[in-house]
Amino acid sequence: MTTETLSQRQILVAFGAIMLATLLSALDQTIVATALPEIADDLNGFDNLSWVVTAYLLSTTVTVPLYGKLSDLYGRRRLFIVSITIFLVGSALCGLSQSIGQLIAFRALQGIGAGGLIPLSQAAIADLFSPRERGRYQGYVGAMWATAAVAGPLLGGTLTDSASWRWIFLINLPLGIVALAVVVKTMRIQHTPREHSIDYAGALALSIGVTAVLLASAWGGSSYAWDSPEVIAAAVIGVTGLALFAFIERRVSEPLLPLDLFRGKTFSVSTAAALLIGGVLFGITIYVPVYVQRVLGASATSSGVVLIPLSFGWVLASFASGQYISRTGRYKIFPIAGSILVLAGCILLTLVGKDTSRIVVTLDLTVVGLGMGTMFQTFVIATQNRVDMSEIGVATAAIQFFRSMGGSLAVAGLGALLTARLAGGLDHATHAVFVAIVPLASLTVVLAFMLPEHELRTTH
């Protein structure tokens, strides 16, 4: 990839397309949260509620590495078009769903499209800007995530209360069409073709392994007992599939995920942190609205309002950290400070109950937002600074893969925990969920201290 023939104006217009794609993906991850209770009531599917999110995250997780590798081979623009198109088709079908089973299936299709939006966006930023410059522009992307975190729950709650939950999916259509048009017209990053082969066997093994592992975590303790044949079989298939994937990757000429990347401490620490960050982030944004609506008795719109301070904190911290990184080239302090703030916010959430004021919840989430904004993009910047430009796509996709994997496992596992504890009341069930998130945040702090700091390059 190269930007030698692009003017500054063309680069900024292309960055605008990246921002639109990021907004599209981030908005869809957050807009669903406040509508979940209404979806469960309308489609009689509370027991399968977590699958509306899990199916989306599962298909997103499986496809992320493939998008990253294919974009290195064929260029970002072509894969962007495929990704957005599939996402739009899935969104339309979700809005037309007549049963919880249909909605889950169409969310999976939607996730196949969404799997390309974030890794392609972040890889394209690496094509356009040097590592030093990326701090500022990744800060803008972080702010876009935060904007979606504000607009998503609030918009989702408003649409659910005033119209129908179906509009949280149908609203993607005009936004997606605009994003697609801008990408087609402006995404002109030059791509140099090279000889290659596609690791289809690795992709199949990874898909089977990840799907089976997520099914085991989702089924255990809810649909089936943890020692049931179904859960054990899924776990065995999952571990076998992932082991086969590792075996294949060491022997093919064009691996889907080059395992040599894990020899670098920055990459291995960043991917492990991404796994935990995904679990914490999705655990909070999915189950806090459930707690606010069903335990505190708020409307869908009000539960979206509760999440706004998280987003404001995220925007503020993202801008501040991005500007500092671009100016100084130093970044390690931000994952450390951010992870400590997130841990503090998660601990505070374990103290809420059925008599807690919504103001207290918003203050807790503000702390989490400041932490997320401080560290969310820093691991990506650190990783991109340590890999060759020919592997930017696959390395960036790997971080998104582990983040999605963490989110998928957390939503599935926490959903199973919520279902298992429902007999004691929803307030006790959500408390158990919040307690389970704390160890994930604690391990993120440990990894933040382990992240090496290397001077950020000023050229590609």
Long-range contacts (C-beta under 8 A, 24 or more apart in sequence): 1-75, 1-76, 1-127, 1-189, 1-190, 1-191, 1-192, 1-389, 1-392, 2-127, 2-189, 2-190, 2-192, 2-460, 3-127, 3-128, 3-189, 3-190, 4-190, 5-190, 6-128, 6-188, 6-189, 6-190, 10-186, 10-188, 11-128, 11-129, 13-186, 14-124, 14-128, 14-186, 14-187, 14-188, 14-189, 15-125, 15-128, 15-137, 15-140, 16-182, 16-186, 17-80, 17-179, 17-182, 17-183, 17-186, 17-187, 18-121, 18-124, 18-125, 18-141, 19-140, 19-141, 19-144, 20-175, 20-178, 20-179, 20-182, 20-183, 21-80, 21-83, 21-84, 21-117, 21-120, 21-121, 21-179, 21-183, 22-117, 22-118, 22-121, 22-141, 22-144, 22-145, 23-144, 23-147, 23-148, 23-175, 23-179, 24-84, 24-87, 24-117, 24-172, 24-175, 24-176, 24-179, 25-87, 25-114, 25-117, 25-118, 25-121, 26-118, 26-144, 26-145, 26-147, 26-148, 26-149, 26-152, 27-148, 27-151, 27-152, 27-155, 27-172, 27-175, 28-56, 28-87, 28-91, 28-110, 28-114, 28-152, 28-172, 29-56, 29-114, 29-148, 29-152, 29-282, 29-285, 30-148, 30-149, 30-151, 30-152, 30-153, 30-156, 30-285, 30-307, 31-148, 31-151, 31-152, 31-153, 31-155, 31-156, 31-168, 31-171, 32-56, 32-152, 32-156, 32-168, 33-152, 33-153, 33-156, 33-285, 33-286, 33-288, 33-289, 33-303, 33-304, 33-307, 34-153, 34-154, 34-156, 34-157, 34-160, 34-289, 34-293, 34-300, 34-301, 34-303, 34-304, 35-156, 35-157, 35-159, 35-160, 35-165, 35-168, 35-300, 36-286, 36-289, 36-290, 37-289, 37-290, 37-293, 37-294, 37-300, 38-160, 38-165, 38-300, 39-100, 39-103, 39-165, 40-100, 42-165, 43-97, 43-99, 43-100, 43-103, 44-100, 45-100, 45-103, 47-222, 47-419, 48-100, 48-104, 49-415, 50-218, 50-286, 50-411, 50-412, 50-414, 50-415, 50-416, 50-418, 50-419, 51-100, 51-104, 51-218, 51-415, 52-100, 52-103, 52-104, 52-107, 53-107, 53-282, 53-286, 53-411, 53-415, 54-214, 54-218, 54-408, 54-411, 54-412, 54-415, 55-104, 55-105, 55-107, 55-108, 55-111, 56-107, 56-108, 56-110, 56-111, 56-114, 57-111, 57-282, 57-404, 57-407, 57-408, 57-411, 58-108, 58-111, 58-210, 58-211, 58-214, 58-408, 59-107, 59-108, 59-109, 59-110, 59-111, 59-112, 59-115, 60-111, 60-112, 60-114, 60-115, 60-404, 60-408, 61-115, 61-210, 61-214, 61-401, 61-404, 61-405, 61-407, 61-408, 62-115, 62-206, 62-207, 62-210, 62-211, 63-111, 63-112, 63-115, 63-116, 64-115, 64-116, 64-118, 64-119, 64-397, 64-400, 64-401, 64-404, 65-203, 65-206, 65-256, 65-257, 65-394, 65-397, 65-398, 65-401, 66-115, 66-203, 66-256, 67-115, 67-116, 67-119, 67-120, 67-397, 68-119, 68-120, 68-123, 68-393, 68-394, 68-395, 68-396, 68-397, 68-398, 68-400, 68-401, 69-198, 69-199, 69-254, 69-256, 69-257, 69-393, 69-394, 69-397, 70-198, 71-116, 71-119, 71-120, 71-123, 71-393, 71-397, 72-123, 72-390, 72-391, 72-392, 72-393, 72-394, 73-194, 73-196, 73-198, 73-254, 74-191, 75-189, 75-191, 76-120, 76-123, 76-124, 76-127, 76-187, 76-189, 76-191, 76-393, 77-183, 77-184, 77-187, 77-188, 77-189, 77-191, 79-116, 79-120, 80-116, 80-117, 80-120, 80-124, 80-183, 80-187, 81-180, 81-183, 81-184, 82-113, 82-116, 83-113, 83-114, 83-115, 83-116, 83-117, 83-120, 84-113, 84-117, 84-176, 84-179, 84-180, 84-183, 85-113, 85-180, 86-110, 86-112, 86-113, 87-113, 87-114, 87-117, 87-172, 87-176, 88-113, 88-172, 88-173, 88-176, 88-177, 88-180, 89-113, 91-169, 91-170, 91-172, 91-173, 91-176, 92-169, 92-170, 92-173, 94-166, 94-169, 95-166, 95-167, 95-169, 95-170, 96-166, 97-166, 110-169, 115-404, 118-400, 119-393, 119-396, 119-397, 119-400, 119-401, 120-393, 122-380, 122-396, 122-399, 122-400, 123-392, 123-393, 123-396, 123-397, 124-187, 124-189, 126-384, 126-389, 126-392, 126-396, 127-189, 127-392, 128-189, 130-457, 130-458, 130-459, 130-460, 131-381, 131-384, 131-385, 131-456, 131-457, 131-458, 132-326, 132-329, 132-456, 132-457, 132-458, 133-326, 134-326, 134-381, 134-384, 134-456, 135-321, 135-322, 135-323, 135-324, 135-325, 135-326, 135-331, 135-381, 135-456, 136-322, 136-323, 136-325, 136-326, 137-322, 138-322, 138-377, 138-380, 138-381, 139-318, 139-319, 139-320, 139-321, 139-322, 139-323, 139-325, 139-326, 139-377, 140-319, 140-322, 141-377, 142-314, 142-315, 142-318, 142-319, 142-322, 142-373, 142-376, 142-377, 143-314, 143-315, 143-318, 143-319, 145-314, 145-318, 145-376, 146-311, 146-312, 146-314, 146-315, 146-318, 146-369, 146-373, 147-311, 147-315, 149-285, 149-307, 149-310, 149-311, 149-314, 149-369, 150-307, 150-308, 150-311, 150-312, 152-304, 153-285, 153-289, 153-303, 153-304, 153-305, 153-306, 153-307, 153-308, 154-301, 154-304, 154-305, 154-307, 154-308, 155-304, 156-300, 156-304, 157-299, 157-300, 157-301, 157-302, 157-303, 157-304, 157-305, 158-300, 158-301, 158-304, 160-300, 160-301, 161-299, 161-300, 161-301, 196-254, 197-252, 197-253, 197-254, 198-254, 199-248, 199-249, 199-252, 199-254, 199-255, 199-256, 201-248, 201-252, 202-245, 202-248, 202-249, 202-252, 202-255, 202-256, 202-257, 203-256, 205-241, 205-242, 205-244, 205-245, 205-248, 206-241, 206-242, 206-245, 206-256, 206-257, 207-241, 208-237, 208-238, 208-241, 209-237, 209-238, 209-239, 209-240, 209-241, 209-242, 209-243, 209-244, 209-245, 210-238, 210-241, 210-242, 210-405, 211-238, 212-237, 212-238, 212-241, 213-238, 213-239, 213-242, 213-409, 214-238, 214-408, 214-409, 214-412, 217-409, 217-412, 217-413, 217-416, 218-412, 218-413, 218-415, 218-416, 219-416, 220-413, 220-416, 221-416, 221-417, 221-419, 221-420, 222-415, 222-416, 222-419, 222-420, 256-394, 257-394, 257-398, 257-401, 258-391, 258-394, 261-387, 261-391, 261-394, 261-395, 261-398, 264-386, 264-387, 265-450, 265-452, 266-382, 266-383, 266-385, 266-386, 266-451, 266-452, 266-454, 267-383, 267-386, 267-387, 267-395, 267-398, 269-379, 269-447, 269-450, 269-451, 269-452, 270-379, 270-380, 270-382, 270-383, 270-399, 270-451, 271-383, 271-398, 271-399, 271-402, 272-402, 272-447, 273-335, 273-339, 273-379, 273-444, 273-447, 273-448, 273-451, 274-379, 274-399, 274-400, 274-402, 274-403, 274-406, 275-402, 275-403, 275-405, 275-406, 276-406, 276-440, 276-441, 276-443, 276-444, 276-447, 277-372, 277-375, 277-376, 277-379, 277-403, 277-406, 277-444, 278-402, 278-403, 278-404, 278-405, 278-406, 278-407, 278-408, 278-410, 279-406, 279-407, 279-409, 279-410, 279-437, 279-440, 280-342, 280-346, 280-406, 280-410, 280-437, 280-440, 280-441, 280-444, 281-372, 281-403, 281-407, 282-406, 282-407, 282-408, 282-410, 282-411, 283-410, 283-411, 283-414, 283-433, 283-436, 283-437, 283-440, 284-310, 284-346, 284-349, 284-365, 284-368, 284-437, 285-310, 286-411, 286-414, 287-414, 287-418, 287-430, 287-433, 287-434, 288-349, 288-361, 288-365, 290-418, 290-426, 290-430, 291-352, 291-361, 291-426, 291-427, 291-430, 291-434, 292-358, 292-361, 294-426, 294-430, 295-353, 295-354, 295-426, 295-427, 295-430, 296-354, 296-356, 296-358, 296-361, 298-358, 302-358, 306-358, 306-361, 306-362, 306-365, 307-365, 308-362, 309-362, 309-363, 309-365, 309-366, 309-369, 310-362, 310-365, 310-366, 310-368, 310-369, 310-372, 311-369, 312-366, 312-369, 313-365, 313-366, 313-367, 313-368, 313-369, 313-370, 313-371, 313-372, 313-373, 314-369, 314-370, 314-372, 314-373, 314-376, 315-373, 316-370, 316-373, 317-369, 317-370, 317-371, 317-372, 317-373, 317-374, 318-373, 318-374, 318-376, 318-377, 321-373, 321-374, 321-375, 321-377, 321-378, 322-377, 325-378, 325-381, 325-456, 329-455, 329-456, 329-458, 330-453, 331-378, 331-381, 331-382, 331-453, 331-456, 332-451, 332-452, 332-453, 334-374, 334-375, 334-378, 335-374, 335-375, 335-378, 335-379, 335-447, 335-448, 335-451, 336-445, 336-448, 336-449, 337-371, 337-374, 337-375, 338-370, 338-371, 338-372, 338-373, 338-374, 338-375, 338-376, 338-378, 338-448, 339-371, 339-375, 339-441, 339-444, 339-445, 339-447, 339-448, 340-371, 340-445, 340-448, 341-367, 341-368, 341-370, 341-371, 341-374, 342-367, 342-368, 342-371, 342-372, 342-375, 342-441, 342-444, 343-371, 343-438, 343-441, 343-442, 343-444, 343-445, 344-371, 345-369, 345-371, 346-434, 346-437, 346-438, 346-441, 347-438, 349-434, 349-437, 350-431, 350-434, 350-435, 350-438, 352-431, 352-434, 353-427, 353-431, 354-427, 375-448, 379-451, 381-456, 382-451, 382-452, 382-453, 382-454, 385-454, 385-456, 385-457, 386-454, 389-460, 406-440, 410-437, 410-440
